[in-house]
Amino acid sequence: MRALYGLAALLLGLLGWQMLVWLTGAPHFILPSPLRVAKAGFASRALILEHSLVTATEVILGLLLGTALGALTAIHLASSQWAQRLLLPILVVTQAVPVFALAPILTLWFGYGMASKIVMAVLIIYFPVTSAFHDGLTRVDSGLLDLARTMGASRWQVMRRIRIPHALPSLATGLRLAAVYAPIGAVIGEWVGASRGLGYLMLLANGRVKIDLMFASLIALALLTVALHKLVAILADQLTSYASGQGTHQAPQHR
């Protein structure tokens, strides 16, 4: 049923797009029709696939590194009052600087290859993952923590057996956000300076007035983001289910 609703939404969007072309009478180099974009996408399918693989690699590596760094930072903040009081305000203040403004600097530092795009993706998802996971780590039932300390559990045992399983649903929420933000970071980096990737292909097509190819590249990017979000959502659901199972499994131990 969900697939039918998705197909209906897609058809409705294509119909609205075609109606907009008809009503405005815009020339194809301003607003190409869905059919024209489909033809351009099919004719350049190999080129789009080549650049899609580059962007996908940047996004996946950025997502993995950003999630790992964000999770480790959140655990460190939750396990140390000193770190939480000192570093958390710094992390919040850094969000006042638009990440997009750092793209030229990152390109200057890391070059025009994949490295600057991966770093850009890491920076754009680092704070959402850290914030969501840290929020989950610090919102644990105080009675459960007191019971663990009474039973002689160390700080790391409390973190590993209570705080982290409890915070997995919050981490799952951060991952869902990261799956949407990571492609944005990679493409912004490609716009600033690159020789490969969907962002580069969009700029190239726009410069050559191949607007139908630019739209096809944009659709490819949207499909890539949707596919990544679906995969991450499956992982997030697994984390939430595992956390629920851990809570059910551990409940008899506290009685």
N, C-alpha and C positions, 0 to 999 in steps of 0.2 A: 504493500500500500504506500509506503514511504517513497518507493521508487516511482510510482505513478504520479505522486504529488510533485516530485522533483522533475519528472518529464513534462508535466503540465506547466510548471513554472518556467522551464526552459522554453517551451513553445510559446508561452505568453510573452516572455521577454523578446524572443525573436520577432514575434508579430508586432510588438510595440516598436521595436527597432525599425522594421520595415515601414510601418505606418509613419514614423518620424521622417524617414527618407522621403516618402511620398508627399507628406504634408509640407515639409520645408522646401522641397525641390532642390536640396543642397547637391552640388556637384560631387562626383565620386571621389575627387581628391580632397574633399572636406569631410564628407560623411558617406563612406561606401555602404552599399547594401549588404545584408548578411550573405547573400548568394555570392556576391563579388569577393567578400572576405574568405568565404569557404573555398572558392576557386583558387585564390592566391595562396591560402594555407595548404591546399592539396598540391599545388604546383611547386611550392617551396618546402614541402614536408621534411625533406632530408636536411635542409638548412635549419629549419626550426627545431628539429629533433637534436641536431648537433649542439645548438646554443642552449636548448632546454637542459641537456645533460650537464653542461657547464654550470648553469644556474642551480640546478638540483644538487650538484656536488657541493657548491658553496653553501647552500641553505642547510643541507644535512650536516655538514661538518660544523657550521656555525651553531646549529641547534644542539648538537651533541656537546660541543665545548661550552657553550653558554649555559646549558642545563647543568653540566658537571660543576662549573665554577659557581653558578648560582646556588646549587644545593650545598656545596662545601662551605660557601660563605654563610648561608643561613644556619647550618649546623654550628659553625664557629660562633656566630652571633648569639645563638640560643644557649650555648654552653658556657659563655663567658659574659658576665655582667660588664666587665671593663670594656670588652670589645663592642658590646651592644651600645653602651653609652657613648663611646668614642667614634665608632665607625658608622653606625646607623645614621646619625645626622649627616655625615659626609655623603653617604649614598643618596640620601634624600636631596641634598643640595645639588649634587651632580645632575639630577634630573631637570634642573632649571636650564641646563645647556642643551639645546636641541641636538640630538644625535646626528641629524642630517648635516649640521654645520661642521661636523668633524670629518665628513667624508673626504674633502680635499686634503686635509692634514694626513689622514690615514693613507691616502693614495701617495702622498709625498714620502711618507715614512716606509710604507710596505710595498710600494711599486704598483704597477698596473695589472699584475697577475691576480691570482685567486686570493692571496693572503689578505689584501686590504678589504676584500668583500667579505671574507670569513670573519675578520675582526669586526667589521661593521655589523654583521648579523649577530655576533656574540654580544656586542655592546647594546644592541636594541632589545635583546631578550633577557639580558643578565638581570636587570632590576625587577621585571615582573616575576621571574622565577624565584629570585632571592626573597622578594617581598611576600609572595604567596606561601612559600615553604616556611619562611620564618614565622609568619602569622600562625600557621598550623602547629609549628613546634612549640610556640609559647602559649597556645590555648589548649592546655591539657588540664584535666580535672585535678585540682589541687589535692583532693583526698587520695587520688590514685598515686600522686607523687609522694605524699606523706607516707602512705603505706609502703611504697618501695624503699624509702629511706629507713623506715622503721625495721624493715626486713634486712637492712644492711647492704642494699644495692649501691654500687658505686655510681658516680656521675655518668660514666660512659655506659654502664648497664642500663641506667634510666633512659639515656638518650637512645640506645639501640633497641631496647625492648618495649619502651613506652612512647617516648616522644616521636621517634621517626615513624613507626607504624600508624600512630594517631594522625600524623601530619601528611601522610601519603595522599589523601583526597585533596588537600590544599596544593600539594605539588602537582597533582593531576590538573588542577585548574590553571596553574601557572604554565604547564606544558601546552594546554589548549591555546592559551594566549600566545605563547612563543611560536607555535606552528603558524600563526597568522602573521606575526611581526617579522619573523626571520626572512621570508622572501622580500619584504619591503626593504630591509637593510641591505640585502645582497643587490637588489636592483638599483637602489640609490647609489651604491658604490660603483656599479657598472655604468650608470649615467655620468658620473664624475670622470671616470677614466678607466677604460677597458678595451680589449680587442676581441672579447668573446662574451657570450651570455645573452639572455633575452633582452636585458636592458640596453646593451650595446646594439643589438639587432633592431630594436625599436628606434633608437636614435638614427641608425644608419638608414632605415627605411624612411623615416621622416625627412632626413636630409635629401634623399633622392626622390621625394614626393611619391613614394610608394605607400600610400596611406592604408591600402587594403592589406599589405604585408605587415604594417605596423599594428593594425587591429588584430590580425591573425596571431602575431607574437604576443599581444596583450591577452588574447583568449588562451593561448598556450600557458602563459604565466598564471592566469586564473585557474586553469585546470590543474596545474602543478600545485598551487596553494591548496585547492580543495582536496586533492589526493593526499597531500601531506597532512592536512588537518584530520582527515578520516583515519589515517594510520595512527597518528598521535592520539586521537580520541579512543581508538581500540586499546592502546597502551594505557591511557589514563583510566579507562574502565577497569582494566586488569589491576592497576594499582589500587583503585578504590575497593574492588572486590577482595583483594589480598588484605587490605587494611581491615575490612569488615570481618574477614575470616580470622585474622589475628586477634581481633578484639573478642570474637566469640570463643576462640581457642583459649585465650588467656583468662577469660572471666572466671572459670572454676578455680584457678590458682589463687585468686584473691579472696575467696570465701573462707 
